[in-house]
């Protein structure tokens, strides 16, 4: 994780600006997560960045973990007035809480050095009632994302690997996790007046496997 940590330490100071530049996508990501996660729950976010997604879910207690000290430093400053939120660089296997209702990761799985190890650690801190949600960019969008990065239209990814869902299914089974939902969302992740609304409302249901956001929901077996 050394290279990944180094990368996110470097982009941390511009992280929120990158998100602001792609506000339409992040607003829709928040909407998707909130459709699964009600307010006033005990939530853990893995790969929390500066904590904006976690805070948007209005948790009763929210924990944010990230391997980047610079991200965590900014998260603590940004959310210093929110006493229900805490942020740390501690590893998942050292996290202690028996009351988690939800665990989520957003745009993190592609940066994991060992997804199997991470999912196993997540499973170990879950109870039968904990729900795990993972969102990520649909791998078929990789060429578009790399072009957008070269044009400086999105945050640099650094080292990453887009995992196909068939491989994720295998990882889930080996981690003692049971898949409950697998779906897609948001066919057009940028806001073009009239075109985006029409595309995401009428074409997305027909062309789901082409949507930008791919996600799954799982629970402990």
C-alpha atoms as a printed R data frame, in Angstrom:
    type eleno elety resid chain resno       x       y       z
1   ATOM     1    CA   UNK     A     1   0.000   0.000   0.000
2   ATOM     2    CA   UNK     A     2   3.047   2.307   0.090
3   ATOM     3    CA   UNK     A     3   2.526   3.679  -3.441
4   ATOM     4    CA   UNK     A     4  -1.227   4.095  -2.927
5   ATOM     5    CA   UNK     A     5  -0.660   5.904   0.372
6   ATOM     6    CA   UNK     A     6   1.950   8.156  -1.229
7   ATOM     7    CA   UNK     A     7  -0.373   8.960  -4.132
8   ATOM     8    CA   UNK     A     8  -3.308   9.981  -1.943
9   ATOM     9    CA   UNK     A     9  -1.073  11.992   0.369
10  ATOM    10    CA   UNK     A    10  -0.003  13.927  -2.724
11  ATOM    11    CA   UNK     A    11  -3.514  14.560  -4.070
12  ATOM    12    CA   UNK     A    12  -5.062  15.284  -0.650
13  ATOM    13    CA   UNK     A    13  -4.706  19.081  -0.842
14  ATOM    14    CA   UNK     A    14  -6.654  19.145  -4.139
15  ATOM    15    CA   UNK     A    15  -9.031  16.273  -3.326
16  ATOM    16    CA   UNK     A    16 -12.075  18.373  -2.459
17  ATOM    17    CA   UNK     A    17 -11.551  20.574  -5.504
18  ATOM    18    CA   UNK     A    18 -11.502  17.495  -7.747
19  ATOM    19    CA   UNK     A    19 -14.774  16.421  -6.168
20  ATOM    20    CA   UNK     A    20 -16.287  19.870  -6.643
21  ATOM    21    CA   UNK     A    21 -15.315  19.755 -10.316
22  ATOM    22    CA   UNK     A    22 -17.266  16.492 -10.621
23  ATOM    23    CA   UNK     A    23 -20.097  17.502  -8.326
24  ATOM    24    CA   UNK     A    24 -22.815  15.885 -10.434
25  ATOM    25    CA   UNK     A    25 -21.229  12.455 -10.053
26  ATOM    26    CA   UNK     A    26 -20.618  12.826  -6.312
27  ATOM    27    CA   UNK     A    27 -24.123  14.151  -5.669
28  ATOM    28    CA   UNK     A    28 -25.527  11.079  -7.412
29  ATOM    29    CA   UNK     A    29 -23.171   8.826  -5.454
30  ATOM    30    CA   UNK     A    30 -24.466  10.358  -2.219
31  ATOM    31    CA   UNK     A    31 -28.034   9.802  -3.408
32  ATOM    32    CA   UNK     A    32 -27.283   6.147  -4.205
33  ATOM    33    CA   UNK     A    33 -25.664   5.507  -0.822
34  ATOM    34    CA   UNK     A    34 -28.477   7.233   1.063
35  ATOM    35    CA   UNK     A    35 -30.988   4.970  -0.702
36  ATOM    36    CA   UNK     A    36 -29.419   2.071   1.216
37  ATOM    37    CA   UNK     A    37 -28.271   3.812   4.394
38  ATOM    38    CA   UNK     A    38 -30.865   5.672   6.516
39  ATOM    39    CA   UNK     A    39 -29.943   8.523   8.840
40  ATOM    40    CA   UNK     A    40 -28.859   7.974  12.452
41  ATOM    41    CA   UNK     A    41 -27.035   4.669  11.938
42  ATOM    42    CA   UNK     A    42 -23.606   3.421  13.027
43  ATOM    43    CA   UNK     A    43 -21.524   3.607   9.851
44  ATOM    44    CA   UNK     A    44 -17.932   2.781   8.926
45  ATOM    45    CA   UNK     A    45 -16.456   4.145   5.691
46  ATOM    46    CA   UNK     A    46 -13.283   2.504   4.407
47  ATOM    47    CA   UNK     A    47 -11.218   4.868   2.286
48  ATOM    48    CA   UNK     A    48 -13.014   7.951   3.608
49  ATOM    49    CA   UNK     A    49 -10.817  10.630   2.046
50  ATOM    50    CA   UNK     A    50 -11.797  13.960   3.612
51  ATOM    51    CA   UNK     A    51 -15.030  12.513   5.020
52  ATOM    52    CA   UNK     A    52 -17.617  14.234   2.836
53  ATOM    53    CA   UNK     A    53 -19.532  11.091   1.826
54  ATOM    54    CA   UNK     A    54 -19.685   9.816   5.401
55  ATOM    55    CA   UNK     A    55 -20.917  13.166   6.737
56  ATOM    56    CA   UNK     A    56 -23.596  13.380   4.015
57  ATOM    57    CA   UNK     A    57 -25.256  10.230   5.399
58  ATOM    58    CA   UNK     A    58 -25.944  11.913   8.765
59  ATOM    59    CA   UNK     A    59 -24.856   8.935  10.890
60  ATOM    60    CA   UNK     A    60 -25.559   8.629  14.573
61  ATOM    61    CA   UNK     A    61 -21.927   7.552  14.833
62  ATOM    62    CA   UNK     A    62 -19.629   7.661  11.818
63  ATOM    63    CA   UNK     A    63 -16.134   6.211  11.592
64  ATOM    64    CA   UNK     A    64 -13.823   7.005   8.691
65  ATOM    65    CA   UNK     A    65 -10.678   5.002   7.929
66  ATOM    66    CA   UNK     A    66  -8.093   5.942   5.329
67  ATOM    67    CA   UNK     A    67  -4.468   4.918   4.809
68  ATOM    68    CA   UNK     A    68  -3.495   8.502   3.916
69  ATOM    69    CA   UNK     A    69  -2.497  10.616   6.945
70  ATOM    70    CA   UNK     A    70  -2.950  13.766   4.849
71  ATOM    71    CA   UNK     A    71  -6.540  12.821   3.994
72  ATOM    72    CA   UNK     A    72  -7.320  12.084   7.638
73  ATOM    73    CA   UNK     A    73  -5.753  15.364   8.733
74  ATOM    74    CA   UNK     A    74  -8.024  17.258   6.338
75  ATOM    75    CA   UNK     A    75 -11.079  15.186   7.354
76  ATOM    76    CA   UNK     A    76 -10.547  16.068  11.012
77  ATOM    77    CA   UNK     A    77 -10.273  19.780  10.179
78  ATOM    78    CA   UNK     A    78 -13.221  19.753   7.771
79  ATOM    79    CA   UNK     A    79 -15.537  17.986  10.241
80  ATOM    80    CA   UNK     A    80 -14.133  19.288  13.535
81  ATOM    81    CA   UNK     A    81 -17.579  20.472  14.649
82  ATOM    82    CA   UNK     A    82 -19.209  17.070  14.059
83  ATOM    83    CA   UNK     A    83 -18.733  15.206  17.333
84  ATOM    84    CA   UNK     A    84 -20.427  12.106  15.941
85  ATOM    85    CA   UNK     A    85 -17.651  11.619  13.354
86  ATOM    86    CA   UNK     A    86 -14.154  10.244  13.944
87  ATOM    87    CA   UNK     A    87 -11.338   9.653  11.477
88  ATOM    88    CA   UNK     A    88  -8.270   7.437  11.704
89  ATOM    89    CA   UNK     A    89  -5.508   5.751   9.713
90  ATOM    90    CA   UNK     A    90  -5.810   2.551  11.735
91  ATOM    91    CA   UNK     A    91  -6.143  -0.690   9.774
92  ATOM    92    CA   UNK     A    92  -9.462  -2.517   9.476
93  ATOM    93    CA   UNK     A    93  -8.307  -5.480  11.578
94  ATOM    94    CA   UNK     A    94  -7.617  -3.107  14.498
95  ATOM    95    CA   UNK     A    95 -11.006  -1.421  14.297
96  ATOM    96    CA   UNK     A    96 -13.181  -2.150  17.330
97  ATOM    97    CA   UNK     A    97 -16.944  -1.709  17.226
98  ATOM    98    CA   UNK     A    98 -19.710  -4.245  17.697
99  ATOM    99    CA   UNK     A    99 -22.533  -1.910  16.720
100 ATOM   100    CA   UNK     A   100 -21.982  -1.294  13.024
101 ATOM   101    CA   UNK     A   101 -25.131  -1.118  10.921
102 ATOM   102    CA   UNK     A   102 -23.357  -0.336   7.655
103 ATOM   103    CA   UNK     A   103 -19.880  -0.493   6.147
104 ATOM   104    CA   UNK     A   104 -19.240   1.102   2.784
105 ATOM   105    CA   UNK     A   105 -16.447   1.723   0.290
106 ATOM   106    CA   UNK     A   106 -16.767   4.112  -2.646
107 ATOM   107    CA   UNK     A   107 -14.184   4.097  -5.449
108 ATOM   108    CA   UNK     A   108 -11.716   2.216  -3.270
109 ATOM   109    CA   UNK     A   109 -11.718  -1.409  -4.407
110 ATOM   110    CA   UNK     A   110  -9.559  -0.651  -7.452
111 ATOM   111    CA   UNK     A   111  -6.793   0.645  -5.167
112 ATOM   112    CA   UNK     A   112  -6.664  -2.366  -2.845
113 ATOM   113    CA   UNK     A   113  -3.372  -4.239  -2.950
114 ATOM   114    CA   UNK     A   114  -5.066  -7.420  -1.735
115 ATOM   115    CA   UNK     A   115  -8.885  -7.275  -2.082
116 ATOM   116    CA   UNK     A   116  -9.261 -10.781  -0.641
117 ATOM   117    CA   UNK     A   117  -7.441  -9.803   2.544
118 ATOM   118    CA   UNK     A   118  -9.416  -6.572   2.878
119 ATOM   119    CA   UNK     A   119 -12.792  -8.245   2.354
120 ATOM   120    CA   UNK     A   120 -11.908 -10.946   4.875
121 ATOM   121    CA   UNK     A   121 -11.039  -8.254   7.426
122 ATOM   122    CA   UNK     A   122 -14.323  -6.493   6.694
123 ATOM   123    CA   UNK     A   123 -16.231  -9.745   7.179
124 ATOM   124    CA   UNK     A   124 -14.547 -10.270  10.540
125 ATOM   125    CA   UNK     A   125 -15.855  -6.977  11.957
126 ATOM   126    CA   UNK     A   126 -19.386  -7.530  10.638
127 ATOM   127    CA   UNK     A   127 -22.313  -9.135  12.405
128 ATOM   128    CA   UNK     A   128 -25.235 -10.890  10.708
129 ATOM   129    CA   UNK     A   129 -27.046  -7.530  10.720
130 ATOM   130    CA   UNK     A   130 -24.251  -5.428   9.219
131 ATOM   131    CA   UNK     A   131 -24.696  -4.428   5.584
132 ATOM   132    CA   UNK     A   132 -21.644  -3.922   3.355
133 ATOM   133    CA   UNK     A   133 -21.961  -1.651   0.303
134 ATOM   134    CA   UNK     A   134 -19.263  -1.200  -2.313
135 ATOM   135    CA   UNK     A   135 -19.421   1.173  -5.290
136 ATOM   136    CA   UNK     A   136 -16.865   1.520  -8.055
137 ATOM   137    CA   UNK     A   137 -16.461   2.661 -11.646
138 ATOM   138    CA   UNK     A   138 -17.701   0.135 -14.184
139 ATOM   139    CA   UNK     A   139 -14.494  -1.339 -15.729
140 ATOM   140    CA   UNK     A   140 -15.772  -0.731 -19.270
141 ATOM   141    CA   UNK     A   141 -15.373   3.004 -18.585
142 ATOM   142    CA   UNK     A   142 -11.622   2.705 -17.975
143 ATOM   143    CA   UNK     A   143 -10.528   4.135 -21.391
144 ATOM   144    CA   UNK     A   144 -12.819   7.147 -20.879
145 ATOM   145    CA   UNK     A   145 -11.506   7.686 -17.343
146 ATOM   146    CA   UNK     A   146  -7.887   7.535 -18.456
147 ATOM   147    CA   UNK     A   147  -8.590  10.064 -21.227
148 ATOM   148    CA   UNK     A   148 -10.354  12.359 -18.741
149 ATOM   149    CA   UNK     A   149  -7.334  12.104 -16.447
150 ATOM   150    CA   UNK     A   150  -4.947  13.066 -19.264
151 ATOM   151    CA   UNK     A   151  -7.168  16.065 -20.004
152 ATOM   152    CA   UNK     A   152  -7.057  16.934 -16.275
153 ATOM   153    CA   UNK     A   153 -10.825  16.602 -16.006
154 ATOM   154    CA   UNK     A   154 -10.631  14.204 -13.051
155 ATOM   155    CA   UNK     A   155  -8.456  13.306 -10.117
156 ATOM   156    CA   UNK     A   156  -5.343  11.236 -10.969
157 ATOM   157    CA   UNK     A   157  -5.981   7.594 -10.072
158 ATOM   158    CA   UNK     A   158  -2.454   6.464  -9.306
159 ATOM   159    CA   UNK     A   159  -1.884   2.701  -9.111
160 ATOM   160    CA   UNK     A   160  -5.164   0.857  -9.615
161 ATOM   161    CA   UNK     A   161  -6.799  -2.184 -11.174
162 ATOM   162    CA   UNK     A   162 -10.435  -2.420 -12.274
163 ATOM   163    CA   UNK     A   163 -11.768  -5.689 -10.897
164 ATOM   164    CA   UNK     A   164 -14.452  -7.481 -12.889
165 ATOM   165    CA   UNK     A   165 -17.561  -8.563 -11.029
166 ATOM   166    CA   UNK     A   166 -17.007 -12.294 -11.604
167 ATOM   167    CA   UNK     A   167 -13.760 -11.945  -9.638
168 ATOM   168    CA   UNK     A   168 -15.507  -9.932  -6.931
169 ATOM   169    CA   UNK     A   169 -18.067 -12.704  -6.537
170 ATOM   170    CA   UNK     A   170 -15.274 -15.186  -5.896
171 ATOM   171    CA   UNK     A   171 -13.665 -12.860  -3.355
172 ATOM   172    CA   UNK     A   172 -16.968 -12.422  -1.524
173 ATOM   173    CA   UNK     A   173 -17.514 -16.174  -1.209
174 ATOM   174    CA   UNK     A   174 -14.012 -16.730   0.147
175 ATOM   175    CA   UNK     A   175 -14.603 -13.908   2.645
176 ATOM   176    CA   UNK     A   176 -17.757 -15.545   4.043
177 ATOM   177    CA   UNK     A   177 -19.898 -12.778   2.544
178 ATOM   178    CA   UNK     A   178 -23.185 -13.322   0.720
179 ATOM   179    CA   UNK     A   179 -24.142 -11.117  -2.209
180 ATOM   180    CA   UNK     A   180 -27.634  -9.622  -1.892
181 ATOM   181    CA   UNK     A   181 -27.583  -6.988  -4.647
182 ATOM   182    CA   UNK     A   182 -25.546  -6.272  -7.762
183 ATOM   183    CA   UNK     A   183 -26.576  -3.380  -9.972
184 ATOM   184    CA   UNK     A   184 -25.587  -0.347 -12.043
185 ATOM   185    CA   UNK     A   185 -26.424   3.346 -11.860
186 ATOM   186    CA   UNK     A   186 -25.913   6.602 -13.763
187 ATOM   187    CA   UNK     A   187 -25.440   6.100 -17.493
188 ATOM   188    CA   UNK     A   188 -24.111   9.627 -17.998
189 ATOM   189    CA   UNK     A   189 -22.020  10.890 -15.023
190 ATOM   190    CA   UNK     A   190 -21.706  14.512 -16.200
191 ATOM   191    CA   UNK     A   191 -24.392  17.165 -16.331
192 ATOM   192    CA   UNK     A   192 -25.330  18.215 -19.854
193 ATOM   193    CA   UNK     A   193 -28.616  20.163 -19.780
194 ATOM   194    CA   UNK     A   194 -31.590  18.089 -20.990
195 ATOM   195    CA   UNK     A   195 -29.387  15.307 -22.384
196 ATOM   196    CA   UNK     A   196 -28.243  14.003 -18.988
197 ATOM   197    CA   UNK     A   197 -31.733  13.963 -17.490
198 ATOM   198    CA   UNK     A   198 -33.173  12.127 -20.493
199 ATOM   199    CA   UNK     A   199 -30.268   9.655 -20.648
200 ATOM   200    CA   UNK     A   200 -30.284   8.747 -16.968
201 ATOM   201    CA   UNK     A   201 -34.066   8.590 -16.671
202 ATOM   202    CA   UNK     A   202 -35.020   6.738 -19.845
203 ATOM   203    CA   UNK     A   203 -31.920   5.057 -21.284
204 ATOM   204    CA   UNK     A   204 -30.170   3.928 -18.102
205 ATOM   205    CA   UNK     A   205 -32.823   1.295 -17.234
206 ATOM   206    CA   UNK     A   206 -32.415  -0.201 -20.713
207 ATOM   207    CA   UNK     A   207 -28.609  -0.001 -20.843
208 ATOM   208    CA   UNK     A   208 -27.808  -0.828 -17.219
209 ATOM   209    CA   UNK     A   209 -24.581  -2.812 -17.842
210 ATOM   210    CA   UNK     A   210 -23.160   0.296 -19.526
211 ATOM   211    CA   UNK     A   211 -23.819   2.604 -16.571
212 ATOM   212    CA   UNK     A   212 -20.875   4.355 -14.947
213 ATOM   213    CA   UNK     A   213 -21.435   3.238 -11.353
214 ATOM   214    CA   UNK     A   214 -21.358  -0.469 -10.581
215 ATOM   215    CA   UNK     A   215 -22.144  -1.561  -7.043
216 ATOM   216    CA   UNK     A   216 -22.968  -4.494  -4.832
217 ATOM   217    CA   UNK     A   217 -24.436  -5.104  -1.399
218 ATOM   218    CA   UNK     A   218 -23.422  -8.050   0.802
219 ATOM   219    CA   UNK     A   219 -24.006  -9.471   4.274
220 ATOM   220    CA   UNK     A   220 -22.200 -11.989   6.428
221 ATOM   221    CA   UNK     A   221 -23.177 -15.596   5.790
